[in-house]
Amino acid sequence: GRGTSTFDGLALAWATAEHLANQSKALTLFATHYFELTTLPQTLTNIANVHLNAIEHGDSIVFLHKVNPGPANQSYGIQVAQLAGVPHVVIRRAKQKLRDLEQHAMTKKALQPQQDDLFTTEQHPLVTRLQSINPDQLNPRAALDLLYELIEFKGVKSEVIE
């Protein structure tokens, strides 16, 4: 699946893992960045997730060489790229882009209704507050104050951080 779209790659990896488990029944180490594949043991009993722990120290990382049960709970892609010699300017930009993407994902998650709100017609108060903002009328200080207000918004801080 190298060089494919995300969904093509995930579909190919999923089908390959299923085939190896169901047809080949070969002992296989399947390393991937598709976290979605960690659900396979729920339906295929001959598949197990394992991971290697790592210790972060500042901007560096040390991988511990002990295999632990369960899926990894964190990605170390940028740290691995740094260990591989990717230029510092690229690493710095990747970290910035990662923060942007994570913030966008957290904001999107905070704005999505939870399952228990599925049939309600009420709009989440945070959505109402966001719709009232005119970013063109905010100076830098007002934007920072607004950001802190949104972080502390009733019930949102814990949802965004989790």
C-alpha positions as CSV (number, residue, x, y, z in Angstrom):
1,G,0.0,0.0,0.0
2,R,3.0,2.4,-0.2
3,G,2.2,5.5,-2.1
4,T,-1.5,5.0,-1.9
5,S,-4.3,7.1,-0.4
6,T,-4.8,6.7,3.3
7,F,-8.0,4.6,2.8
8,D,-6.5,2.5,0.0
9,G,-3.4,1.8,2.2
10,L,-5.6,1.0,5.2
11,A,-7.9,-1.3,3.2
12,L,-4.9,-3.2,1.7
13,A,-3.2,-3.5,5.1
14,W,-6.5,-4.8,6.7
15,A,-7.1,-7.3,3.9
16,T,-3.5,-8.5,4.0
17,A,-3.6,-9.0,7.8
18,E,-6.9,-10.9,7.6
19,H,-5.5,-13.1,4.8
20,L,-2.3,-13.8,6.7
21,A,-4.4,-14.7,9.8
22,N,-7.1,-16.7,8.1
23,Q,-5.5,-18.3,5.1
24,S,-1.7,-18.5,5.6
25,K,-1.8,-18.9,9.3
26,A,1.8,-17.9,9.3
27,L,3.6,-16.4,12.3
28,T,3.8,-12.8,11.1
29,L,5.1,-9.5,12.5
30,F,2.9,-6.8,11.0
31,A,4.2,-3.3,11.7
32,T,2.0,-0.4,10.6
33,H,1.1,3.2,11.3
34,Y,-2.6,2.3,10.8
35,F,-3.9,2.4,14.3
36,E,-7.3,1.1,13.1
37,L,-5.7,-2.3,12.6
38,T,-5.4,-2.7,16.4
39,T,-9.1,-3.7,16.5
40,L,-8.4,-6.9,14.5
41,P,-7.9,-9.0,17.6
42,Q,-11.6,-8.3,18.5
43,T,-12.7,-10.4,15.5
44,L,-9.7,-12.6,14.8
45,T,-8.5,-14.6,17.8
46,N,-5.2,-15.6,16.3
47,I,-4.0,-12.0,16.1
48,A,-2.5,-10.1,19.0
49,N,-1.2,-6.6,19.4
50,V,2.2,-5.9,20.9
51,H,4.3,-2.8,21.2
52,L,7.7,-1.6,22.4
53,N,7.8,1.1,25.0
54,A,10.0,4.2,24.7
55,I,11.3,6.8,27.0
56,E,11.2,10.5,25.9
57,H,13.8,12.9,27.1
58,G,13.4,16.4,25.8
59,D,13.4,16.0,22.0
60,S,15.1,12.6,22.0
61,I,13.8,9.2,22.5
62,V,15.1,5.8,23.6
63,F,13.3,2.7,22.5
64,L,13.2,0.0,25.1
65,H,13.6,-3.5,23.6
66,K,11.0,-5.3,25.6
67,V,7.8,-6.5,23.9
68,N,4.7,-5.6,25.8
69,P,1.1,-6.8,25.2
70,G,-1.5,-4.4,23.6
71,P,-1.3,-1.7,21.0
72,A,1.0,1.3,21.2
73,N,-0.8,4.3,22.7
74,Q,1.5,6.9,21.0
75,S,3.3,7.5,17.8
76,Y,6.9,8.4,17.6
77,G,7.2,9.2,13.9
78,I,8.8,12.6,14.3
79,Q,11.3,11.3,16.8
80,V,12.2,8.4,14.5
81,A,12.6,10.8,11.6
82,Q,15.0,12.9,13.7
83,L,17.0,9.7,14.6
84,A,17.1,8.9,10.9
85,G,18.8,12.3,10.2
86,V,15.9,14.3,8.7
87,P,17.0,17.9,8.7
88,H,16.2,20.0,11.8
89,V,14.2,22.5,9.8
90,V,11.9,19.7,8.5
91,I,11.6,18.3,12.0
92,R,10.7,21.7,13.4
93,R,8.1,22.2,10.7
94,A,6.7,18.7,11.3
95,K,6.2,19.5,15.0
96,Q,4.4,22.7,14.2
97,K,2.2,21.0,11.6
98,L,1.5,18.2,14.1
99,R,0.3,20.7,16.7
100,D,-1.9,22.3,14.1
101,L,-3.4,19.0,13.1
102,E,-4.0,17.9,16.6
103,Q,-5.6,21.2,17.5
104,H,-7.9,20.9,14.5
105,A,-8.8,17.4,15.4
106,M,-9.5,18.3,19.1
107,T,-11.6,21.3,18.0
108,K,-13.5,19.1,15.6
109,K,-14.1,16.5,18.3
110,A,-15.2,19.1,20.8
111,L,-17.7,20.5,18.2
112,Q,-19.2,17.1,17.3
113,P,-22.2,16.0,19.3
114,Q,-21.6,13.0,21.6
115,Q,-23.7,9.9,21.2
116,D,-26.2,10.9,23.9
117,D,-26.9,14.1,21.9
118,L,-27.8,12.2,18.8
119,F,-31.5,13.0,18.7
120,T,-31.4,16.4,20.4
121,T,-32.1,19.6,18.4
122,E,-30.2,21.8,20.9
123,Q,-27.0,23.3,19.6
124,H,-24.0,22.9,21.8
125,P,-23.2,26.1,23.7
126,L,-19.7,26.1,22.4
127,V,-20.9,26.1,18.8
128,T,-23.2,29.0,19.6
129,R,-20.2,30.9,21.1
130,L,-18.0,30.1,18.2
131,Q,-20.6,31.3,15.7
132,S,-20.8,34.6,17.6
133,I,-17.1,35.4,17.0
134,N,-16.0,37.7,14.2
135,P,-12.2,36.9,13.8
136,D,-11.7,40.1,11.7
137,Q,-12.6,42.2,14.7
138,L,-10.1,40.6,17.1
139,N,-6.8,42.1,18.0
140,P,-4.0,39.7,19.1
141,R,-4.8,40.2,22.8
142,A,-8.5,39.7,22.3
143,A,-7.8,36.5,20.3
144,L,-5.6,35.2,23.1
145,D,-8.3,36.0,25.7
146,L,-10.9,34.3,23.6
147,L,-8.7,31.2,23.2
148,Y,-8.4,31.0,27.0
149,E,-12.1,31.5,27.4
150,L,-12.8,28.6,24.9
151,I,-10.4,26.3,26.7
152,E,-12.2,26.9,30.0
153,F,-15.6,26.7,28.4
154,K,-18.0,24.7,30.6
155,G,-17.4,21.0,30.0
156,V,-15.2,21.4,27.0
157,K,-11.7,21.4,28.6
158,S,-11.9,17.8,29.7
159,E,-13.3,16.7,26.3
160,V,-10.6,18.5,24.3
161,I,-7.7,17.2,26.4
162,E,-8.9,13.6,26.4
